[in-house]
Amino acid sequence: MNSFVDFNALNNIVRGLAVAKPSSGTLSGHAAGEPFDKAVYNELKKVYGDKIFRQYEHLNFLYRKHIDAISLDAKKKLFESPTVLFLLSRSDGATKKWSISNPFEEKQNDTADILAVDGHFFDLIDVKTRNIAKSAQPPNIISAYKLAQLCATMIDNAEYDNFTIDYFEVDWALEHEKLICKNTHHANLFKARPESLYINWAAAMQIQFHVVDCDQTFSEDREKWARDYLRHFVTEAERRASYMTETFVEPFKKYI
Amino acid sequence: MNSFVDFNALNNIVRGLAVAKPSSGTLSGHAAGEPFDKAVYNELKKVYGDKIFRQYEHLNFLYRKHIDAISLDAKKKLFESPTVLFLLSRSDGATKKWSISNPFEEKQNDTADILAVDGHFFDLIDVKTRNIAKSAQPPNIISAYKLAQLCATMIDNAEYDNFTIDYFEVDWALEHEKLICKNTHHANLFKARPESLYINWAAAMQIQFHVVDCDQTFSEDREKWARDYLRHFVTEAERRASYMTETFVEPFKKYI
């Protein structure tokens, strides 16, 4: 199922947008792009209103709305979906500590920067920012292992239609002490052929790509995607295990 | 062979030292501690003068001093040691591009922050800074694979006495808009029992430890250390390869 968010319209809204240069001075990586993440959130809010959340905002909203769901189990049931629970919830420990006076705060390794929610449908949107003056390695997209667990959960529960995952790339340049969005790109994770996803095992098993380069030619259903991805993940894990033996074990055996 | 640097004396010199708070505003990770790396370098310079270099400074010094060593091969021979060459030199590509008017600049992934050089002896010193107000993961020390290659090179060339690797931890706190060194710790890599070294395979295969927690009870010779380390590395690589198969392959096979 596709998101209700119109990413073509979002492209037009965000291109040309200017944000203040962060005061930190260095324009490296995470800190530099962050204002654009917030800017995209604000633009989506203007169009879709209370359907747009930060991930932690939605968790706080859900637990506040159902304040009678006190136990961990009761809180988990609020998600009404094992896949969405897996993608959005915090750890059991953190969830047990939640209260109205101790709500969740933003966490850098939350799955999504932005959640677009319509009834029981969730679009997890991750904003990737890119300084066009520098050539950078493709960014971390999602843990390949987490995605494998997600695919298994989808298949186990036959849940294929209640969520999607979108990536939105903001290409920016520094001009007159402002960051200007020069271009944007959108990709949906489940439109990428699973075999095209690069897994960087040494970088916390992260799938990495620039959104602009992400394959978008997969046209079959979500169950097929999940099974194709799991085949790809298993094949790559086996390949990596063999590579480790060849590279880190065999050449050094003669010394020991 | 131990370094000529007196780390006990260095502890006394650096403890209590104050440096200006970096202007970046955030006091996270790398940027915050950097002034202390420079401060330690300056203090060592005061005591040991022209025996102290930044790694890139030494390379520039060596290549300038032997300006007749033009070819890549000739430049490599200047190190007079395969192990030191392996530890200190830049890539072949970068070395070919070196010239008096295009010298090396500091590079974040150089092996050492500071080099203490006496004749043909090299001490690679890495300064690790730590904000005592925060509990942080142990920092990256050195690539476990690079260290395995180093040990193999040492054994292949029977070179055990011409270099060592030291780590110097600066524990700091923010007080009155200054960073104050509250404590320091020193550890020598080759005094750590090799089996005690933790390898984080998912974090670029980095060995990780807090200097203060580093085992320092190994008392046998460097060849024994190298062979013990290679046994540890191979055992851990085999263990990781098995773990990958158990965790990333077996549970998902039923879906494909």
Interface residues (C-beta under 8 A of the other chain):
Chain A: S23 S24 G25 T26 A31 Y145 A148 C151 A152 I155 W201 A202 A203 A204 M205 A226 R227 L230 R231 F233 V234 A237 E238 R240 A241 S242 M244 T245 T247 F248 V249 P251 F252 K253 Y255 I256
Chain B: S23 S24 G25 T26 A31 Y145 A148 C151 A152 I155 W201 A202 A203 A204 M205 A226 R227 L230 R231 F233 V234 A237 E238 R240 A241 S242 M244 T245 T247 F248 V249 P251 F252 K253 Y255 I256
